């Protein structure tokens, strides 16, 4: 029993000694240092915190450079300490007193200001810097260092903040007040909380003041629940404009009303504006700026003696902040001394290097298009927003479609790969071009479905086309390579005219050079035929058929000032005509290829999207599709609720202010995400996807989704994190000659791919699904060439998804002439005429749609345009003409059956309308200033041609000795004998899963 009493007494004495050594009333500063620096910060560092962080205000929102500007006519009595030196450079750190991963909402905001070029002695250190520290509440939650120590002990040592707060209601109340929902770091008021000396008055008495920052002219906005919204908002606002704070002082009044060591007490005096804190417009997300701010240390004692901090909390801060800063800097390997000069406000520009060491061909992938005009052509887009050709200029004098040519240029590059100048054949430069075009379609495999999606397992197998033809070389059109050099060169020697299909010669195109020596590539004339005289019967895999599309490498030998240069090669793809030459799909091939390169790490991920380059195109393209699809006209066209081409809409879309936050979020949520609403046709864009089927299958790829980068851009745009670079008066270059040389290669690259489709790969228009695989490329947008000594092997009778993973397979092994277009439909006309809209009219007769940007659905015809422009007609008649669009497919003979239609397209593809740009009514609120009108021939022309096609169909039937009744004139007639449009819901194009779809494979 005695032993237990002795043990109890010893424990009591030990506890008393512990209390004595942890005495906040006697050793508050030492205890606070031990808790913050040793118990909190050192323990975190010991556990591996990297980099070591501050103990308070850990979450940094951003660091900005600026200027501290005392007012120019400041009275002499206020020219004290830091306010006596005129304008001073500074760096400012915005932060919250919370963990870096915690939400911003309801956190306490802080601001640290480090002034530079402040001469004279300081109360801490010997540098020419001086600091202010403030937070967004005007009082502290305890009065003095003793109370602060007791509060911290309750949480850090005892682990029982709730009990302390129950016993100290004033502290609890102030802490609740400090949990504010600030909308922005730049709209908050900040207070230094504690008093500071401020020289002496006229009687020699010591003066004291408090400090405050008051924002000037910032739109307040609304806070939102994004974890890091304060950082996003801060960066966004400073990219748009400068920010200004008034720096205020509040002189102390009566000592009994304005105590020096009671930090919970609000002083009673007025605030006086004596300086401005100006943060210029800047990009706070530039490389290194954030880490620079993290390495700065702030201490209120780093100040001139006449501005000495007052009170016991200030005394404790001197020790704790210094100890924490030293420990943090040591752990991070950062010097303990203060910076002598501020970091540069802007990153230094690159040193110009105009020494050419290599060269590259641009665009990396050029696109030419077939046309049946024998000799006339036009150059394809060389800028993303080219000027349209004049009405009628897409055809020759006989109404035949001109070919679209691809033009290639060579740029000399410096050691960093930056363009120095375009290289043209002259006294210093010799250029020799070499191009190979081939068509491998009929010797390749059938298109059933994109082989890189899970649903391919449920489609029919991809077997060899024309499998009964044993001589596979007879199915390949291989005219070989052509070489050309010099200026203004053309002629038969540069024609790809000696390739053969089943023994018959096929012309695939030709080479020319322009007056400057640039390469021009022209494709075929749109001629497709069957070697056995049969008719086409399906959309993609017509046995015995060939067309004259093609593709192949573009290579150049360049000697510059007598030195041979290594030249990055290019590729050319010859594609079907562009019936909507000013249209772009919502997701273009450029969007897709950029996404591939970013995912592969060959292009850097953008820090944030640009409104002009990334966001605006998404919305404007949907509105532009009004000229090629009736559904898009109703949803996004002129005068519709979502006419995103209007200036009013663009100004709202381009405004990152918090006032438009919910509008942006609502619009962003309208876009489709495969993981939430891929099956539904309702979300944007209203385009079919790679696994489209009628009736819709249980697959998220029934409809199209934007690229990952586009969806990311919309997410950032929604929260306001984007470059607000909308300029309503900006006129994009209409010619590549209007673009600076340094930017021309990228512009040429984008222009070529922006007018190619990326949805849906069913199979596609110019290129198809292999283009989304990084193994296809040697560099961003530049295809990998298969080596001549490594010819492609046979992949057997069936091409399977497993083949795609072979390192030397059709994707990763490099591309050969004809390797790009071989995945497409044969002939192209049968797929083009099958790609329509509204296959399920019970939902919508116009939506979703396949490729309206290249293959229109509904258009404004010539007659409707004339009515709209005739101001003498009743307005109601004109409005009706504008609203009702004509069926672009009508020349195919919609009442005559599907087989007739696809064969008519083969013979008369030039009779399909090209959607041209025409003048509108600029001052009429009911009609747009510019319209797009189809140049479709008159009905008597295409009706006569349909009779010719019908006769050819019958001749083909007789040749084959088969009965093909689907094309007879009465095949689609109803009970009353009146012809009706063909129901295409059962054609192969839209019935891709004849054996059903397994749900386990569709995800």
C-alpha positions, 0 to 999 in steps of 0.5 A: 500500500505504501508503495502505491502511495509513493508511486502516486505522489511521484506521478503527481510531482512529475505531472506538476513538473510537466505543467511547469515546463509547458507554461504558456503564461511564462514561455508562450513564444518558446512553446509556440515555436516548439509546437509549430516548428518541432511538433508540426513542421519537423514531424511532417518533414521527417515523414517525407513531406516533399517539398517541405512546406510552411506550417500555416497558409500552406495552400498557395493560390498563386504568386504575382509580381507587382509594384508598391506605389505610395501616393504621389502627393502623400503628406510628409507625416505619412512618408514613414519607412517603406512609404518614403521611397517612392515606387518599389517592385514587389512579389505577392503570394496569395494563399489559404490557411489549409492543406494544399489538397483541401477545398478553397471554399470557406478557407481563410485567405492570406497575402504575403507582400515582399518589397524590394529595394527598401534601403536602410536597417531592418528589425530582422536581417540585413537585406533590402527587402521588407514584408507585409502579411495580411489575412481576409479578416480584421481581427485575430481569434485570441488576444495575445501570445499566451492565449494563442499558446493555450489554444494551440496546446489544446489542439496540438498537444491535447488533441481537444480543440472542441473542449477549448472552443466550448470554454472560449466562445469569443474565440469560437465566434471569431473562428466562425467569422473567418470561414468566409466564402470568398469569390476571388483572391482579388476581391477580398479585403485583407488586414494585418490584424496587429498594430505597427509603429508608424514614426512619431507625431508632431509632438514627438509621440509614438504613433501606431497604425493598422494596415489594410488592403482594399480591392479596386474595381474587381467584379466580385463574382460567386465562389464555387465548389471546385477544389482549387477555384481560387487559383483558377480565378486568380490566374484568369483575372490576371491574364485579362487585366491588372489588379489594384488594391488600395493600401490603407492605414488606420491610426490608433485613437484612444489607447483604451479603445484601441489596445496594442495587445488585444488582437480580437479588438477592432480599432475605431478610427477611419482608414486612410489611403496612402499607397497602391498595390498594383499587380500588372496583367501577367501569366502567373502560371508561367514556368517557375513562378509558383516555385519561386513563391513557395521559396519566399519567406515572409516575416512582419519583423522584416521591416524598418524600425519605425514600423515595428510590430506591436504586441505579444503575438507579433513577438511570437511571430518573429521567432516562429516564422523565422524558425519555420522558414529556416527549417523549410529552406534547409530541408528544401536545399534553398538558401537562407538569405533573402533575395537581393533582387526580385525575380524577373517579371517576364521570362527572357525571350529566346535568342534568335537562331537563323542557322538552317541545319535541317528541313521539313515538308509542310503540311506533314499530311496534304490532302487532294480531292478527286474531280471530273474536270479534265484539267481545272483545279484549285489549291486546297486550304492552306489556312484554317479560315480560307476565303471561299472561292467565288460562286461557280469556281468549284466547277469548270464551264461544263459544270464538272467538279474541279479537283482540289490540289495539295500544295507542299512547301519546304522550310529550313529549320534551325537546331531547335527545329524552329522554322527559319524561312521557306526554301525555294529553288534558287541560287542557294537551294536545289530541291528535287521532289519524289512522290509515290501514289498507290491504291490498295483498296481492293487487295485489302480487307473489308471494312466492317467496323473500326477494329480498335473498339470492343464492338468489332468483336460482334461485327462480321469478320474483316475478310480479304476483299476479292478473295477469289482473285489469286493474283493479289498484285492485279488488285493493286494500282501501283504506277510507281514513283514520279520525280519533279523539280524546277518551277512551273513544271507539268506534263504527262511525264509526271502523271500516275497513269500506268497503274493497272487494275485487273489489267486495265490502266487507271489514272491516279493523278499527277505532279506539278510545280508552281511558279515558285517551285512548290510541289502540287499534287493532283488526284484522280478524276473520280472514276470508279468501275467494276472489272466484271461489269457488275453493279455496286450493291453495298456501302463499303465492300463491293467485290470487283470494284476499284476507284482512283483515290490514293495516297503515298509518301512525299519526299524531297532532296534539298541542297542548301548552300551546297550542303545536303539537308536532312528533310522530314518527309510528308504524305499525301492523301487523295480523297473524295470531293468536298461538297461543303468546302467551308464546313468543319466537323465539330471534331476534325482530324487535326483535333484527333491527331493533336489529341494523339500526340499529347497522349503520346507525350510528343506534344506538351499538354496545354496549360489551359485552353485558348478561347479563340483557338480551342473553345470558339471553334467547337461552338461555331462549327455546330452553328455553321452546320446549319447550312448542311443539316436541317436539325443543326439549323433548328438547334444552332442556326441563325435566329435559334436559341443557340446561334453560337456564331452571333457576336452576342453569344461569342462575347458571352462565351468568351467572357471568363468572369464569374457572372457567366460561370453557371452559363458555361457549366450548363453548356459544358454539360450538354456535351456527350461523355461516353461514360454517362450518356454515350447511348443517347442522341440528345447530347452534343454533338449530334453526330453518329459514332463508330458503332452506330447501328439501327436500331441503336445498340447498347454501346456508348459509341452509338454517337460521337464524343469530342476528343479528350483535349476538347472535353478537357478544354470545355471543363477548364472553360467552364470554371473560367480557366482559359485565355480570354483572347476573344477579339470580335474584330480579329480577321483571321488570315485568308492566305498563308502569305499573310502569316508570319514565316515562323507560324506558317508550318503549324498553320499549314498543318492545321489547315490541311487536317481541319477540313478532314473528318474524325467522326464517325469512322464508319469508315470515314471520308478522307482517313479512318480509325488507324489515325488515332494510334500513336504508332502511325506517326514518326512525329506529331501529324507526320506519318511513319514511313515503312522502310523499303527493305521491310515490305509488309507481310500477309496477315492472312484471310482475316484481319483481326484486332490482335493483328493491330498489336504486332510491332511490325503490323499495319499500324506500328510498322510504318506506312507504304503507298496506299496504306492510308486509303486502303481502309476506306470504302470501295468505291468511295461513292457508295459510302458517300451516298450512304452517309445520311441523317435521321435513319430513325425518323420517329426520333428526328428525320434530320438527326443524328447525322454522319458527315454533314461537313463533307456530305450535306444532308439538307441545304438551301437551294438556288430557288429558295435563295432567290426567294429569300433575296427578293425583298419584293416578296411577302416576308412570310414567304421569304421566311418559309423559304429560308427555314425549309431546306432541300434534300441534298441527296435528291439527285440520286433518285430517292424514289428509285431504291438504294442500289440505284442511288449508290450506282447513280453516285458512281456515274454522276457524283458531279451532280451533287451540289457544292455548298457555296458562300453567297451574299446575304442581307446584312441589315435584316434581323430575320436573315444572315449577312452571309449564306451558304447555298447549294449549286445543285443542277436543275431537276431536269438535268439529274432526272435525265441522268437518273434515266441513264443510270437506270438503263446502265443498271439493266444492262449490268443485270443482263450481263450478269444474268441476275435479277436485281429488282431493288432498283426498278422504278416501282420497287418503292411504290406504295399502294396508291402507286406514288413513289416514296423515299427509300427506307435505309434502316436495313442497309449494311451501312447501319446494320453492323451487328447481324448476330447481336451485340454482347454487352460485355464487349461494348464497354 
